[in-house]
């Protein structure tokens, strides 16, 4: 019984972690010391390669407010070789405070070409 309970708890923890969906080429992971640029507004880099997308939930048992969601997206970016995180839904006329009230955040993981 304990074995099944432990397996269930582990499954629940893993199911709450954000899933990276690869939509582009596969790159080697980057070191934690490599900076990752974040673009929440409409400003975008001129040349980048989309590597994938990720959705980070902000409701339920494991909540991630906007700063935490961005940090988590940056870690996933490095893990998948990205040096850039872009909001899938740019701010446009919304403020950061309005964006922070969202239930889920969708990000594009990308690599900026120089």
Secondary structure, 3 states (H helix, E strand, C coil): CHHHHHHHHHHHHHHCCCCEEECCCCCCCCCCCCCCEEECCCCCCCCEEEEEEEEEECCCCCCCCHHHHHHHHHHHHHHCCCCEEEECCCCCCCCHHHHHCCCEEEEEEEEECC
